[in-house]
Amino acid sequence: MKKLFLGIAIAASSLTFAQQFGAKAGLNVSNLSNSELNSKAGFYAGVFMNAPLSAQFNIQPELLYNNLGAKESGYKLNLDYISVPVMFQYKATPQFFLEAGPQFNVLVSAKAKEGSNSIDIKDEVKGFDFGLGLGAGYWFTEKIGANVRYVAGLSDIAKDNEGGDAAKNNGFQVGLNYKF
């Protein structure tokens, strides 16, 4: 029994020491499903923790500020979220990885802008959003890497969507990662 506890303690401490922390930032190109609006460029930025689960699998929870939305000529919908993706990564090579996992979004701000007029529409948008991310990345050095990810929204963001098609956040991300 003592050997079992010792083994668990060693494994837990090695996992703790093997964690790597970092920052990431990049470009979002987002839109809303079932909408006649076009894609809008935005940005994301935040921090991550990367922890090995095995020799080929990692888990990477992230905390991001995420600027999403959509637009058309003269009109722009800005949706700002605090996002928590939890990505499960498969290391195909030591530098290249594939990833997939859920993303949880908490609404911070929702504004509709037409011309120079900006209207707060936070009361019309649900405060929580859920999506699924799928992506890939490459580490150029031990500290600097790049990633691409598509996040498909799974929940309707409109509070009172009576009989209409669900409006879901969808976004493509490309960015840089830096490990501390």
C-alpha positions as CSV (number, residue, x, y, z in Angstrom):
1,M,0.0,0.0,0.0
2,K,2.9,2.4,0.8
3,K,4.4,1.7,-2.7
4,L,1.1,2.6,-4.3
5,F,0.9,5.9,-2.4
6,L,4.5,6.6,-3.2
7,G,3.9,5.9,-6.9
8,I,0.9,8.2,-7.0
9,A,2.8,11.0,-5.2
10,I,5.7,10.7,-7.7
11,A,3.4,10.7,-10.7
12,A,1.5,13.7,-9.3
13,S,4.6,15.7,-8.6
14,S,6.1,14.9,-12.0
15,L,2.9,16.1,-13.6
16,T,3.0,19.3,-11.6
17,F,6.6,20.0,-12.6
18,A,6.0,19.1,-16.2
19,Q,3.3,21.7,-16.6
20,Q,4.2,24.5,-18.9
21,F,2.5,27.9,-18.8
22,G,2.3,30.4,-21.7
23,A,0.5,33.2,-23.5
24,K,-1.2,33.2,-26.8
25,A,-2.8,35.8,-29.1
26,G,-4.1,36.1,-32.6
27,L,-6.8,36.8,-35.2
28,N,-10.5,35.7,-35.0
29,V,-12.6,35.5,-38.1
30,S,-16.1,35.0,-36.8
31,N,-19.8,34.9,-37.9
32,L,-23.2,33.7,-36.7
33,S,-24.8,30.6,-38.1
34,N,-28.2,31.1,-39.8
35,S,-27.5,34.8,-40.3
36,E,-27.3,37.0,-43.3
37,L,-24.4,38.9,-41.7
38,N,-20.8,38.4,-43.0
39,S,-17.7,37.4,-41.1
40,K,-16.0,39.9,-38.9
41,A,-12.3,40.1,-38.0
42,G,-11.5,40.3,-34.3
43,F,-8.8,39.1,-31.9
44,Y,-8.2,36.8,-29.0
45,A,-5.5,36.9,-26.3
46,G,-4.9,35.0,-23.1
47,V,-2.9,32.4,-21.2
48,F,-2.7,28.6,-21.1
49,M,-1.4,25.7,-19.1
50,N,-0.1,22.7,-21.0
51,A,0.2,19.4,-19.0
52,P,1.2,16.0,-20.3
53,L,-1.3,13.1,-19.8
54,S,1.1,10.6,-21.5
55,A,4.0,10.6,-24.0
56,Q,1.7,11.6,-26.8
57,F,-1.3,13.3,-25.2
58,N,-1.5,16.7,-23.4
59,I,-4.4,18.7,-21.9
60,Q,-4.4,22.4,-22.4
61,P,-6.9,24.6,-20.5
62,E,-6.9,28.2,-21.6
63,L,-8.3,31.5,-20.4
64,L,-8.9,33.9,-23.3
65,Y,-10.5,37.3,-24.1
66,N,-12.4,36.6,-27.3
67,N,-13.8,39.2,-29.7
68,L,-16.5,37.6,-31.8
69,G,-19.4,38.8,-33.9
70,A,-20.5,39.5,-37.4
71,K,-21.0,42.5,-39.8
72,E,-22.4,43.8,-43.0
73,S,-22.1,47.1,-44.7
74,G,-22.6,49.9,-42.1
75,Y,-23.5,47.4,-39.3
76,K,-21.3,45.5,-36.9
77,L,-22.2,43.2,-34.1
78,N,-19.4,43.0,-31.4
79,L,-19.6,40.1,-28.9
80,D,-16.9,40.0,-26.3
81,Y,-16.4,36.8,-24.2
82,I,-14.1,35.4,-21.6
83,S,-13.5,31.9,-23.1
84,V,-12.3,28.8,-21.4
85,P,-11.3,26.2,-24.0
86,V,-10.1,22.8,-22.7
87,M,-8.1,21.2,-25.5
88,F,-7.0,17.6,-25.6
89,Q,-3.9,17.5,-27.8
90,Y,-2.3,14.6,-29.7
91,K,1.4,15.1,-30.5
92,A,1.9,13.6,-33.9
93,T,5.5,14.7,-33.8
94,P,7.4,16.5,-31.0
95,Q,6.6,19.8,-32.7
96,F,3.2,19.2,-34.4
97,F,0.0,18.6,-32.6
98,L,-3.7,18.1,-33.3
99,E,-6.3,19.3,-30.7
100,A,-10.0,19.1,-29.9
101,G,-12.2,20.0,-27.0
102,P,-15.0,22.0,-25.5
103,Q,-15.0,25.8,-25.2
104,F,-17.1,27.6,-22.6
105,N,-17.8,31.3,-23.2
106,V,-19.1,33.9,-20.7
107,L,-20.5,37.1,-22.3
108,V,-18.8,40.3,-21.2
109,S,-20.1,42.8,-23.7
110,A,-22.6,42.8,-26.6
111,K,-22.9,45.9,-28.8
112,A,-24.5,46.6,-32.1
113,K,-22.9,49.4,-34.0
114,E,-24.4,51.2,-37.0
115,G,-22.4,54.1,-38.4
116,S,-21.2,56.1,-35.4
117,N,-24.1,54.9,-33.1
118,S,-23.4,52.1,-30.7
119,I,-26.2,50.3,-28.8
120,D,-25.8,47.9,-25.8
121,I,-27.6,44.6,-26.6
122,K,-26.3,42.5,-23.8
123,D,-29.9,41.9,-22.6
124,E,-30.7,40.2,-25.9
125,V,-27.8,37.8,-25.8
126,K,-27.4,34.8,-23.5
127,G,-24.7,35.1,-20.9
128,F,-23.2,31.7,-21.6
129,D,-22.2,30.0,-24.8
130,F,-20.8,26.6,-25.5
131,G,-18.8,25.4,-28.5
132,L,-16.4,22.7,-29.8
133,G,-12.9,23.5,-31.0
134,L,-10.8,21.5,-33.5
135,G,-7.3,22.6,-34.5
136,A,-3.6,22.0,-35.0
137,G,-0.4,23.7,-34.0
138,Y,3.3,23.6,-34.5
139,W,6.2,24.6,-32.2
140,F,9.0,26.3,-34.1
141,T,11.2,26.3,-31.0
142,E,10.6,25.1,-27.4
143,K,9.0,28.4,-26.6
144,I,7.4,29.8,-29.8
145,G,4.6,28.2,-31.8
146,A,1.6,28.8,-34.0
147,N,-1.8,27.4,-34.0
148,V,-5.1,27.3,-36.0
149,R,-8.5,26.4,-34.6
150,Y,-12.1,26.3,-35.7
151,V,-14.7,26.7,-33.0
152,A,-18.2,25.7,-33.9
153,G,-20.9,27.1,-31.6
154,L,-23.4,24.5,-30.2
155,S,-25.8,26.8,-28.4
156,D,-28.1,29.5,-29.5
157,I,-26.9,32.9,-28.3
158,A,-30.2,34.8,-28.7
159,K,-32.3,35.0,-25.5
160,D,-35.7,35.3,-27.2
161,N,-35.4,33.4,-30.4
162,E,-39.0,32.5,-31.0
163,G,-39.4,30.2,-34.0
164,G,-36.2,31.4,-35.6
165,D,-33.2,29.4,-36.6
166,A,-30.5,29.3,-33.8
167,A,-27.8,31.9,-34.0
168,K,-24.6,30.2,-33.0
169,N,-21.1,31.7,-32.7
170,N,-18.6,30.2,-35.2
171,G,-15.0,31.3,-35.5
172,F,-11.7,30.5,-37.1
173,Q,-8.6,31.4,-35.1
174,V,-4.9,31.7,-36.1
175,G,-2.3,32.9,-33.7
176,L,1.0,32.6,-31.9
177,N,1.9,30.9,-28.7
178,Y,4.7,31.6,-26.3
179,K,5.8,29.3,-23.4
180,F,7.3,31.0,-20.3
